[in-house]
Amino acid sequence: MYKIEEIPLFAKLSPKNLEIVKDNLFIKEYKKNSIVFYEGEKGNSLYIVLEGRVKLYKTTPKGNHININILKAPSLVGEFACFEEAPFPATCEFQSDGVMGKISFDIIKKLLCYEDVALAIIKSLTAKVMLLSALVHKETVYSSEAKVADILVNNIDVFKRLKHSEIADILNMTPETLSRILSKFKKEKIIAMNKHEITILQLDALKEILEHNQIKECTNCIANFKAQMGLS
């Protein structure tokens, strides 16, 4: 488990201010699949993943989950809700056993006068904006095959760490769809599979899928994505 002084947000605080943080930090252990907070709940605290991995997702009006992000320790969660004094825009759920720290945003506001604290918050928010931008791009432009090709080209090691159901969750598709596409790639000798080991045999073929098999049939992709997210 990460110690508070190892978290970038607090790493350069004076011993006095670090003690203030420790005195006001509530630490709780979570089991896998435990909910930290639900989408729509009022947010007045900043959460810090001290151990384990969490996923953030939105629930559509039909009850489907759209994966927004996966964060592992040490990561900040809930900055937007705290700054805007708004409900949490997504549900936070542990994907593994873990530990979460929780601190009132009133304490964080008092520390924002310190440059390193303010920069750490800004960097965390900027990273999430970039991830959301990538998500919008993939969900509105990439086909299912292109999304699988993308993760094979850019993040193939994820197949060694996660189950196919977890990877499907990241890609916002069903495990059956992921399995079907991988089987198709294997049949076409684009990849070779041995349990959780995947070897790329034709990198150019995957890149061609990304280049030519990515446009979805929609007249207004962004509007459709917003409707799917329940933002329209």
N, C-alpha and C positions, 0 to 999 in steps of 0.2 A: 504493500500500500504506500502511496506517495505521502510524504509529510508536507505540511502546509508551506514550510519554507522552500520546498522543492517545486512548488507551483509558480510558474512565471509571473502570475499576477501579484504574488506576495514576496517573490525572491529577494527584492532589494529594499524591503521595508526595514525600518529601524527596529531594534529589539523591542522597544516600547510599543510601536504600532503592531508588530507581529503578535505580541501578547494580547492586544485588543482583539485581533482577529481570532486567535485561538480561544479566547474567553467567550466569544460570541458565535463560534462555529458549532453547529449541531451535526454530529456524525452518525450515520445510520447504515447498517448492513442490509443488503438486499439479496434475495434469492433470484435465480434465473427466472425470467418472465414476470417479475414483480413490476408494478407500475409506480413510477416516482410521482408523476402528475399527469392529469388528463388534459387533452385539448379543451380549451374553454374555461379552465380553472383560473382563478385570479392569481396573478404572479406578483409577489412582493419580496421574493428572496432570490439570490443568485445560487445556483447549484454548481458543485464542482465534483466531477468524477475522479475519485481518489484511487479506485481499483475497479477493474472490469471494463465492460463495454455496454453502451446503451444505444438504442435506436430511437430516432424521432420519426413519427409518422402522423399523417393526417387521415381522418376517416371520412369517406365520401358519404353523401346522403343514402347510398345503397348499402353502406356498411363495409365497403372495401377499404383496405389500408393502402395508402400511397407512401412509400418510404421516402423520407426527406434526407436523412443523414444518419450515419453511424459514427459514434464518438467513443474513443477509448481514453483511459486515464493517461495523462491528466488533461481534462478538457472542461471548459466552462459551458454551462447550459442555462438558458433562460434570460440572457442579457436583454433581448428585445422586450420581453414582457415587463421586465423591471424598469427599463428606461422609459418605456411608453406608458407605464402603469396600466397595462392592458392584459387581457387573459392570455394564457399560453396558447400560441398558434398551433401547437402540435402536442401529441402525447409522447411521453418519455417512458421507455420500458427497457429494463435490463435484459441483455442478450446472454448474460453470464451471471454467476454469483459476483457480487461486487460491493463497493462501499461508496456512498455519496455524502459529500459535505454540503451543508446548507447554511447560508449566512444572510441576514437581513440586508436588503439593498440600502437601507439607511446608513449602515456601517460602510458599505462600499462607496456611497456618495461622499462620505467624509474623507475617504482616501483618494478620491479622484484628483485632489490638488497635487498629488505626487505623480510626476511625469511617467514613471515606469508603470504605475497602476493604470493610468489613463491609456498609455500605449498598448498595454496588454489587452485591455478591453476592446480597443479599436482594432487590433490585429485579429482578435477572435471574431468580432463582428464582420470584418472584411473577408475573412476566410469563409464564413458561412454564406455571405452574399455570393462569393465566387462559386461555392458548391451548389447553391440554389440556381444560379445561372446555368451551370452545367446540367442540372436536373431538368430545367425547363427545356434546354436544347435537346436533350436525349428523349424526353417524353413527347416533344412536339415534332421532332425531325426524324429520329431513328426508328426504324422498324425493329421488331423483336430480334430478327437475325442480326441486324447491325449492332444492337446493344450487346448481344453475346459476343460478336466479333470484336467489339471495342474492348470488352473486359479481358478477352483472350490476348489481344495485342498489347494492352497497356497494364494489365494487372493479373497476369495468369497465376501468380503465386497464391491468389485468394482461394484457388481450388484446393490448395494443400492445407489451408487453415480452416475453411468453413465447409459446412455441409451444403449440398446442392440446394436444399430448401432455403438456407440462409442467403445463398447467392441469388436465388430467384427473388427473394424478398428485396435485396438490394436493387435488382433490376426491375422491380415492380412487374413481375410476371409470375405465373403459376409454376411450381416445380415441374409439372407435366410439360409445359411449353419449353422450359429450359432443357429438359431431358430430350424432348423431340428434336430440338435444334442441334444439340450436341451429337445426337445419334445421326442426324443428317450430315453434319460436318465430318463425322467419322466415316460414314458410308461413302462420302465423296473424297475420302482420303485427304481432307484438309487438316485433320488432327488425328492423333492416335490416343486412345484412352486405356489406362490400366488402373482400375479402381479410382483413386483420387489423383492419379498422375496423368496429366494431359501434356502431350507433346505436339507442338505446332509443326506440321509437315509442309504446309504451303502458306507462308506468311503473306505472299502477294495476293493469294486468293481471299484471305481475311480482309486485307486492305481494300481489295476491289469491292467486297461486300459493303464496307464502310462508305466507299465512294459512290457506289451505284445503287445500293439497296437500302436507302434511308428515308426517302420521302413518303410520308403517310398520306392516305387519301383524306384530306380535310380541307374545307374552304377557309377556315379561320382557326389555325392550330392553337394560337395563344388563348383565344376565347374558349376553345374546347378544353384546354388544360385547366384554365381557371374554373370552369364549370365542374370538371372532374374533382378538383381540389375543394370545391364548395366555396369558392371565392367570388363567384359571379353575383 
